[in-house]
């Protein structure tokens, strides 16, 4: 679904004064996400008048106006009301002398084309994608690092309390119950400890208008249900409920951050392979992990694949249940497919699902390269000088190849000419090789692929390099060479082969 972006320059000119502090964080762009409601209009006004904390190491400081840029996203939902909101934001930004970008997206149509996703989740994804793009474009224009930019939202203490109850209703762990964090990556929420009432009072004091969204009265939306039904009842028992929940969320957030660091280390140790749209983890070790860390490892893996995914506790529980049984195949959030096979948990995005394409068997000239369905296979010859040790040379070059290349003995190919060819074909039933490191023991190719944790759906795309059709296997590309072609102290020429997988899905 395409979007339309329009940028308006502020009508009030202002003189640019270079900040005294020349660090990137002192001049990087700041994108203010403004919907037109009271909270976001207050954010816009306060960004030009009072010190704010952007969590850039400088504490609460006044923001140079030339750093500010307003973003308004029109979701294409409320017709004339939405147009009026857009006009309000654009006029307010213009009055304050701040550029404004308006992005229009047909979110209802996009939601209909995205099965399993709610309107709210699609709208949220659209907003943050637009903010990321704008922040990146502005950073490039300003010549500052992307990481120094800030995307600022107007979330309040009330939003945090509502999100706490929403996540509790849907089911969540400590991460969900810690609600909205003050900062996540470039996204900062400097008004998180202000209440909605305080911001409305601030606007009234300065005679500034804001828009009221009529859909806020519709309690069929979970947030509105919590706001209109649950919070008023809870406040009858604690009139300081919003402040109380803010403190609770702070505690949960700190403890969540500590456990998340542990889970990140464990995730890296369990990760067996990583490719675009696919993550494979050791399911046996995951099953033996403490459940509190196991949950976080699964969450980390899912967010590694889909950073914008809105995870729910039942998704994580379903994966851990299947891991405990060491079997299962099903879909979870964002259409990610989870499968446990041969002791491996494999998670795939929609784009990476389905059997990997095979390719036609063909000859590879040495030297030369061969484009395949899923990557490029390259071969070359490296001569060993009398002063060089072939074993040391192969080891040194191998360490620089990042694991996608192999160095073998040319002489073992039993050819007297350097103009040779190798046969490249998909795996075939009955293929046998003597894997390097197995002390000359032969093994079925299917067992080698299984031991390398390559799912059945990906095996058709694995290139198998042989001397000739039906002859000895030289290398299972990216997996294991045959020991009969290993480099020895007497090798005078090395066969170099590299399989570079495609980096997109």
C-alpha positions as CSV (number, residue, x, y, z in Angstrom):
1,X,0.0,0.0,0.0
2,X,1.5,3.3,-1.1
3,X,1.5,6.4,1.1
4,X,1.6,10.0,0.2
5,X,3.9,12.4,2.1
6,X,3.7,16.2,1.9
7,X,6.0,18.6,3.6
8,X,5.2,22.1,4.5
9,X,7.7,24.7,5.6
10,X,6.8,26.8,8.6
11,X,5.5,30.2,7.6
12,X,7.2,32.0,10.5
13,X,10.9,32.5,9.6
14,X,13.5,32.0,12.3
15,X,17.2,32.6,12.4
16,X,19.4,29.5,12.8
17,X,21.8,29.7,15.6
18,X,24.4,26.8,15.7
19,X,24.2,25.2,19.2
20,X,27.1,25.7,21.5
21,X,27.4,22.0,21.9
22,X,28.5,20.5,18.5
23,X,28.1,16.9,19.4
24,X,25.8,15.0,17.0
25,X,23.1,14.6,19.7
26,X,23.0,18.3,20.1
27,X,22.1,19.0,16.4
28,X,20.5,15.7,15.2
29,X,16.9,16.0,13.9
30,X,13.9,15.4,16.2
31,X,10.7,14.1,14.7
32,X,7.6,15.0,16.8
33,X,4.7,12.6,16.2
34,X,1.6,14.8,16.3
35,X,-1.9,13.4,15.8
36,X,-3.8,16.6,16.7
37,X,-5.1,15.4,20.1
38,X,-4.4,17.2,23.3
39,X,-1.3,15.2,24.4
40,X,0.5,15.6,21.0
41,X,-0.4,19.2,20.6
42,X,1.0,19.8,24.1
43,X,4.2,18.0,23.1
44,X,4.5,20.3,20.0
45,X,4.0,23.4,22.1
46,X,6.3,22.3,24.9
47,X,9.1,21.3,22.5
48,X,9.4,24.9,21.5
49,X,9.1,26.4,25.0
50,X,10.3,24.2,27.9
51,X,13.3,21.9,28.5
52,X,12.6,18.3,27.7
53,X,14.6,15.1,28.4
54,X,15.4,13.2,25.1
55,X,17.7,10.7,26.9
56,X,20.7,11.8,24.9
57,X,23.0,12.2,27.9
58,X,22.2,16.0,28.3
59,X,19.3,15.8,30.7
60,X,16.4,18.3,30.4
61,X,17.5,21.0,27.9
62,X,15.8,23.5,25.6
63,X,15.6,22.1,22.1
64,X,16.9,24.2,19.2
65,X,13.9,24.9,17.0
66,X,15.8,24.1,13.8
67,X,16.1,20.5,14.9
68,X,12.3,20.0,15.1
69,X,10.1,18.5,12.4
70,X,6.5,17.5,12.9
71,X,5.1,14.3,11.4
72,X,1.3,13.7,11.1
73,X,-0.1,10.4,9.8
74,X,-3.6,10.5,8.3
75,X,-4.9,6.9,8.6
76,X,-7.7,7.4,6.0
77,X,-10.4,6.4,8.5
78,X,-12.5,9.3,9.7
79,X,-13.1,11.3,6.5
80,X,-13.7,15.0,7.1
81,X,-12.7,14.8,10.7
82,X,-9.3,13.4,9.8
83,X,-8.8,16.2,7.3
84,X,-9.6,18.7,10.0
85,X,-7.1,17.1,12.3
86,X,-4.5,17.2,9.6
87,X,-5.2,20.9,9.0
88,X,-5.0,21.7,12.7
89,X,-1.6,20.0,13.0
90,X,-0.3,21.7,9.9
91,X,-1.5,25.2,11.0
92,X,-0.2,24.8,14.5
93,X,3.3,23.7,13.3
94,X,3.3,26.6,10.8
95,X,2.4,29.1,13.5
96,X,5.3,27.8,15.6
97,X,7.7,28.0,12.6
98,X,8.3,24.2,12.4
99,X,8.2,22.1,9.2
100,X,5.5,19.5,9.0
101,X,5.3,16.3,7.0
102,X,1.9,14.7,6.4
103,X,1.7,11.1,5.4
104,X,-1.6,9.7,4.2
105,X,-2.1,5.9,4.2
106,X,-5.3,3.9,3.6
107,X,-5.0,1.8,6.8
108,X,-8.4,0.1,6.5
109,X,-7.4,-1.2,3.0
110,X,-3.9,-2.2,4.3
111,X,-5.5,-4.0,7.3
112,X,-7.8,-6.0,4.9
113,X,-4.7,-7.0,2.9
114,X,-2.9,-8.1,6.1
115,X,-4.7,-11.2,7.5
116,X,-4.4,-11.7,11.2
117,X,-3.5,-8.1,12.0
118,X,-5.8,-5.6,13.8
119,X,-6.4,-2.1,12.6
120,X,-4.6,-0.8,15.6
121,X,-1.4,-2.8,15.0
122,X,-1.3,-2.0,11.3
123,X,-1.9,1.7,12.1
124,X,0.9,1.7,14.7
125,X,3.3,0.0,12.2
126,X,2.5,2.6,9.6
127,X,3.1,5.4,12.0
128,X,6.5,4.2,13.1
129,X,7.7,3.2,9.7
130,X,6.9,6.8,8.5
131,X,8.7,8.2,11.5
132,X,11.8,6.0,10.9
133,X,11.9,7.0,7.2
134,X,11.6,10.7,8.0
135,X,14.2,10.6,10.8
136,X,16.6,8.8,8.4
137,X,16.0,11.3,5.6
138,X,16.5,14.3,8.0
139,X,19.7,12.7,9.5
140,X,21.1,12.3,6.0
141,X,20.3,15.9,5.1
142,X,21.8,17.1,8.4
143,X,24.9,14.9,8.1
144,X,24.3,13.4,11.5
145,X,24.2,9.7,12.5
146,X,20.8,8.0,12.4
147,X,21.2,6.8,15.9
148,X,21.5,10.4,17.2
149,X,18.0,11.3,15.8
150,X,15.0,11.1,18.1
151,X,11.4,10.2,17.4
152,X,9.3,11.8,20.1
153,X,5.8,10.7,21.1
154,X,3.3,12.2,23.5
155,X,2.6,9.1,25.6
156,X,1.5,10.0,29.1
157,X,1.2,8.4,32.5
158,X,-2.4,7.7,31.6
159,X,-1.4,5.8,28.4
160,X,1.0,3.8,30.5
161,X,-1.7,2.8,33.0
162,X,-4.1,1.9,30.2
163,X,-1.4,-0.2,28.4
164,X,-0.7,-2.0,31.7
165,X,-4.3,-3.1,32.0
166,X,-4.6,-3.9,28.2
167,X,-1.6,-6.2,28.4
168,X,-2.8,-7.8,31.6
169,X,-6.2,-8.5,29.9
170,X,-4.5,-10.0,26.7
171,X,-1.9,-11.9,28.7
172,X,1.6,-10.7,29.2
173,X,4.8,-11.3,31.1
174,X,7.0,-8.7,32.8
175,X,7.9,-7.0,29.5
176,X,4.3,-6.4,28.7
177,X,3.3,-5.4,32.2
178,X,6.2,-2.9,32.4
179,X,4.0,-1.1,29.8
180,X,5.4,1.8,27.8
181,X,9.2,2.5,28.4
182,X,10.6,6.0,28.5
183,X,12.9,5.1,25.6
184,X,13.2,2.3,23.1
185,X,16.0,2.8,20.6
186,X,15.4,6.2,19.0
187,X,11.9,6.6,20.3
188,X,11.6,8.8,23.4
189,X,8.6,9.7,25.5
190,X,9.5,12.8,27.6
191,X,5.9,13.3,28.8
192,X,5.5,9.8,30.2
193,X,5.3,11.2,33.8
194,X,2.7,13.8,32.9
195,X,-1.0,13.1,33.1
196,X,-3.5,13.8,30.3
197,X,-5.3,16.3,32.6
198,X,-2.0,18.2,33.2
199,X,-1.4,18.6,29.5
200,X,-5.0,19.7,28.9
201,X,-4.5,22.4,31.6
202,X,-1.2,23.4,30.0
203,X,-3.0,24.0,26.6
204,X,-5.9,25.9,28.2
205,X,-3.4,28.1,30.0
206,X,-1.8,29.0,26.6
207,X,-5.2,29.2,24.7
208,X,-4.2,26.5,22.3
209,X,-6.9,24.3,20.6
210,X,-6.7,20.6,20.1
211,X,-8.8,18.0,18.3
212,X,-11.1,15.4,20.0
213,X,-11.2,12.0,18.3
214,X,-14.8,10.8,18.3
215,X,-13.6,7.2,18.1
216,X,-12.2,7.6,21.6
217,X,-15.8,7.0,22.8
218,X,-16.1,3.7,21.1
219,X,-15.5,1.1,23.8
220,X,-15.3,-1.8,21.3
221,X,-11.6,-0.7,21.1
222,X,-9.7,-2.3,24.0
223,X,-7.9,0.9,25.0
224,X,-11.1,2.9,25.1
225,X,-12.8,0.1,27.2
226,X,-9.9,0.3,29.7
227,X,-10.0,4.1,29.8
228,X,-13.8,4.4,30.1
229,X,-14.7,1.3,32.1
230,X,-11.8,-0.2,34.1
231,X,-9.7,2.8,35.2
232,X,-12.6,4.7,36.7
233,X,-13.6,1.7,38.8
234,X,-10.0,1.1,39.9
235,X,-9.5,4.7,40.8
236,X,-12.4,4.4,43.3
237,X,-10.0,2.2,45.4
238,X,-6.9,4.3,44.7
239,X,-7.2,7.9,43.5
240,X,-3.5,7.9,42.9
241,X,-3.7,4.9,40.6
242,X,-1.9,6.4,37.6
243,X,1.1,7.4,39.7
244,X,1.1,4.1,41.6
245,X,1.2,2.1,38.3
246,X,3.9,4.4,36.9
247,X,6.1,3.3,39.9
248,X,5.2,-0.3,39.4
249,X,6.0,-0.2,35.7
250,X,9.4,1.4,36.5
251,X,10.3,-1.5,38.8
252,X,9.1,-4.1,36.3
253,X,11.0,-2.3,33.5
254,X,14.3,-2.3,35.4
255,X,14.0,-6.0,36.3
256,X,12.9,-6.8,32.8
257,X,16.0,-5.1,31.4
258,X,18.3,-7.2,33.7
259,X,16.7,-10.5,32.7
260,X,16.7,-9.5,29.0
261,X,20.4,-9.0,29.0
262,X,20.8,-12.6,30.3
263,X,18.4,-13.9,27.7
264,X,20.3,-12.1,24.9
265,X,23.4,-14.0,25.8
266,X,21.6,-17.3,26.0
267,X,19.9,-16.6,22.6
268,X,23.2,-16.1,20.9
269,X,24.5,-19.4,22.4
270,X,21.5,-21.3,21.2
271,X,21.4,-19.7,17.7
272,X,22.5,-22.4,15.2
273,X,21.9,-20.4,12.0
274,X,20.6,-17.1,10.9
275,X,19.6,-16.0,7.4
276,X,17.1,-13.5,6.0
277,X,13.7,-14.3,7.5
278,X,14.9,-17.4,9.3
279,X,16.3,-18.2,12.7
280,X,17.2,-21.7,13.9
281,X,17.8,-22.5,17.6
282,X,18.9,-25.6,19.4
283,X,15.6,-27.0,20.6
284,X,17.1,-29.5,23.0
285,X,19.1,-26.8,24.9
286,X,16.1,-24.5,24.9
287,X,13.9,-27.2,26.5
288,X,16.5,-27.5,29.3
289,X,16.7,-23.8,29.9
290,X,14.9,-22.3,32.9
291,X,11.4,-21.3,31.8
292,X,11.8,-17.7,32.8
293,X,14.8,-17.3,30.5
294,X,13.3,-19.6,27.9
295,X,10.3,-17.3,27.4
296,X,12.6,-14.4,26.9
297,X,14.8,-16.3,24.4
298,X,11.7,-17.0,22.3
299,X,10.6,-13.4,22.5
300,X,14.1,-12.3,21.5
301,X,14.1,-14.7,18.5
302,X,10.6,-13.5,17.3
303,X,11.5,-9.8,17.6
304,X,14.8,-10.5,15.9
305,X,12.7,-11.6,12.9
306,X,10.0,-9.0,13.2
307,X,11.0,-6.0,15.4
308,X,7.5,-4.5,15.1
309,X,5.7,-7.7,16.1
310,X,3.2,-7.3,19.0
311,X,3.9,-10.4,21.0
312,X,1.4,-12.1,23.3
313,X,2.0,-14.6,26.1
314,X,0.1,-17.4,24.3
315,X,2.4,-17.2,21.3
316,X,5.5,-17.7,23.4
317,X,3.8,-20.4,25.5
318,X,2.8,-22.3,22.4
319,X,6.3,-22.4,21.1
320,X,7.8,-23.5,24.5
321,X,5.1,-26.2,24.7
322,X,6.1,-27.6,21.3
323,X,9.8,-27.3,22.2
324,X,9.1,-29.4,25.3
325,X,7.5,-32.1,23.1
326,X,10.3,-31.7,20.5
327,X,7.6,-31.6,17.8
328,X,5.2,-29.1,16.3
329,X,4.5,-26.9,13.3
330,X,2.2,-23.8,13.5
331,X,1.9,-20.1,12.9
332,X,2.2,-17.4,15.6
333,X,2.2,-13.6,15.6
334,X,2.8,-11.6,12.3
335,X,2.4,-14.9,10.4
336,X,5.7,-16.2,11.7
337,X,5.9,-20.0,11.3
338,X,7.4,-22.1,14.1
339,X,8.6,-25.7,13.5
340,X,10.5,-28.1,15.7
341,X,12.4,-30.7,13.6
342,X,15.5,-32.8,14.4
343,X,16.2,-31.0,17.6
344,X,16.0,-27.6,16.0
345,X,13.4,-24.8,16.4
346,X,13.1,-22.9,13.1
347,X,11.2,-19.6,12.9
348,X,10.3,-18.2,9.5
349,X,8.7,-15.0,8.4
350,X,6.0,-15.0,5.7
351,X,8.5,-14.1,3.0
352,X,10.8,-17.0,3.9
353,X,8.1,-19.7,4.1
354,X,7.7,-22.5,1.6
355,X,10.2,-25.0,0.2
356,X,13.5,-23.5,-1.0
357,X,13.8,-23.6,-4.7
358,X,16.0,-26.2,-6.3
359,X,18.3,-25.7,-9.3
360,X,19.4,-27.5,-12.4
361,X,22.6,-29.6,-12.2
362,X,25.4,-28.1,-14.3
363,X,29.2,-27.8,-14.7
364,X,31.3,-25.2,-12.8
365,X,34.5,-24.2,-14.5
366,X,37.6,-23.6,-12.4
367,X,38.4,-20.8,-12.3
368,X,34.8,-19.5,-12.6
369,X,31.5,-18.8,-11.0
370,X,28.0,-20.2,-11.2
371,X,24.8,-18.3,-10.4
372,X,22.3,-20.6,-8.6
373,X,18.8,-20.1,-7.4
374,X,19.8,-19.1,-3.9
375,X,23.3,-17.7,-4.3
376,X,26.6,-17.8,-6.3
377,X,29.2,-20.5,-6.2
378,X,32.7,-19.4,-7.1
379,X,35.9,-21.5,-7.7
380,X,39.5,-20.5,-8.1
381,X,43.1,-21.9,-7.8
382,X,45.6,-20.6,-5.3
383,X,49.3,-21.7,-5.9
384,X,51.4,-22.4,-2.9
385,X,55.0,-21.0,-3.0
386,X,57.9,-23.1,-1.7
387,X,58.2,-20.6,1.2
388,X,54.6,-21.2,2.3
389,X,53.0,-23.9,4.4
390,X,49.9,-25.1,2.6
391,X,48.2,-26.0,5.9
392,X,49.0,-22.6,7.4
393,X,47.9,-20.8,4.2
394,X,44.6,-22.7,4.1
395,X,44.0,-21.9,7.8
396,X,44.8,-18.2,7.4
397,X,42.6,-17.8,4.3
398,X,39.8,-19.9,5.9
399,X,39.7,-17.6,8.9
400,X,39.1,-14.6,6.6
401,X,36.3,-16.3,4.7
402,X,33.6,-16.0,7.5
403,X,32.7,-19.7,7.1
404,X,31.3,-19.6,3.6
405,X,34.4,-20.8,1.8
406,X,36.6,-23.9,1.7
407,X,40.2,-24.7,0.6
408,X,41.0,-28.1,-0.7
409,X,43.8,-30.0,-2.4
410,X,43.9,-29.7,-6.3
411,X,46.0,-32.8,-6.6
412,X,43.3,-34.9,-5.0
413,X,41.0,-34.1,-7.9
414,X,43.4,-36.3,-10.0
415,X,43.7,-33.9,-12.9
416,X,46.9,-32.7,-14.6
417,X,45.3,-29.6,-16.0
418,X,44.2,-26.4,-14.3
419,X,41.3,-25.9,-16.7
420,X,39.0,-28.3,-14.9
421,X,35.3,-28.5,-14.3
422,X,33.3,-29.6,-11.2
423,X,29.7,-31.0,-11.2
424,X,27.2,-29.0,-9.1
425,X,23.8,-30.6,-8.3
426,X,21.1,-30.6,-5.7
427,X,21.3,-33.4,-3.1
428,X,20.2,-36.8,-4.4
429,X,18.9,-39.9,-2.5
430,X,21.8,-42.2,-1.7
431,X,24.5,-39.6,-1.8
432,X,27.5,-40.6,0.3
433,X,30.6,-38.6,1.5
434,X,33.4,-38.9,4.0
435,X,32.9,-35.7,6.0
436,X,36.1,-33.9,7.1
437,X,36.6,-34.5,10.8
438,X,35.0,-38.0,10.8
439,X,38.3,-39.9,10.5
440,X,37.5,-41.2,7.0
441,X,34.1,-42.6,8.0
442,X,31.5,-42.4,5.2
443,X,28.1,-40.9,5.9
444,X,24.8,-40.4,4.1
445,X,24.5,-36.9,2.8
446,X,21.0,-36.7,4.4
447,X,22.5,-37.4,7.8
448,X,25.2,-34.7,7.2
449,X,22.4,-32.2,6.4
450,X,20.4,-33.2,9.4
451,X,23.4,-32.9,11.6
452,X,24.0,-29.4,10.2
453,X,20.4,-28.5,11.3
454,X,19.2,-27.7,7.8
455,X,15.4,-28.1,7.6
456,X,14.0,-30.5,5.0
457,X,12.4,-27.5,3.2
458,X,15.8,-25.9,2.6
459,X,17.8,-29.0,1.5
460,X,16.8,-28.8,-2.2
461,X,18.7,-25.6,-2.5
462,X,22.0,-26.9,-1.1
463,X,24.7,-27.2,-3.8
464,X,26.6,-30.5,-3.8
465,X,30.0,-30.2,-5.6
466,X,31.3,-33.4,-7.1
467,X,34.2,-34.5,-9.3
468,X,31.7,-35.6,-12.0
469,X,28.1,-36.9,-12.1
470,X,28.0,-40.0,-9.9
471,X,31.6,-39.5,-8.6
472,X,33.0,-38.4,-5.3
473,X,31.5,-35.5,-3.5
474,X,34.1,-32.7,-3.0
475,X,32.1,-30.2,-0.9
476,X,28.6,-29.8,0.4
477,X,28.5,-26.0,-0.1
478,X,28.4,-24.2,3.2
479,X,28.2,-27.4,5.2
480,X,31.1,-29.8,5.0
481,X,34.0,-30.8,2.6
482,X,35.0,-34.4,2.0
483,X,38.1,-35.4,3.9
484,X,39.6,-37.1,0.8
485,X,40.2,-33.6,-0.7
486,X,41.7,-32.0,2.5
487,X,44.8,-29.9,2.2
488,X,48.0,-31.7,3.2
489,X,51.6,-30.6,3.9
490,X,52.4,-31.7,0.3
491,X,49.7,-29.7,-1.4
492,X,51.1,-27.3,-4.1
493,X,47.8,-25.9,-5.4
494,X,44.7,-25.1,-3.5
495,X,41.2,-25.3,-4.8
496,X,39.2,-22.3,-3.4
497,X,35.4,-22.5,-3.4
498,X,33.0,-19.9,-2.0
499,X,29.2,-20.1,-1.7
500,X,27.7,-16.7,-1.2
501,X,24.0,-17.0,-0.3
502,X,21.7,-14.3,-1.4
503,X,21.2,-11.7,1.3
504,X,17.5,-11.0,0.7
505,X,14.3,-12.9,0.9
